[in-house]
Amino acid sequence: MDRLNAKLYLQNCYIMKENERLRKKALLLNQENQALLSELKQRLAKTAAATKANSNGNPTAGGRAPLPDLNSAPPAHGHDKGASKSKKAIAK
C-alpha cells in the first residue's frame, strides 16, 4: 500500500509540475495574443483613417482594393468584367 501511495504521489507531483509549466506557457501565449490584437487594432485604425482622408473618389486605399462585404448580396452583373479573349484569338 505504501508503494502505491508513493507512486501516486510521484505521479501527482509530475502532473502539478506539468500543469504549472502549461499555465506559464498559456500566460505567455495570452500576452502575445493581446499584443498582436493591439497591433492589429492600431493598424486597422490607421488604415481606416487613411481611407477616410483619401476618400476623394479613389476607391482604393494604399494601393489595395477594399475588402468586399461578404454579408451583402452578390452584384447583379455577375463576374463578367468584359468578354475575355481566348489565347488563340490573342495570338492571331
Sequence and secondary structure as in RCSB ss.txt:
>XXXX:A:sequence
MDRLNAKLYLQNCYIMKENERLRKKALLLNQENQALLSELKQRLAKTAAATKANSNGNPTAGGRAPLPDLNSAPP
AHGHDKGASKSKKAIAK
>XXXX:A:secstr
 HHHHHHHHHHHHHHHHHHHHHHHHHHHHHHHHHHHHHHHHHHHHHHHHHHHHTTTT   BTTB     TTS   
TTTT SS    HHHHH 
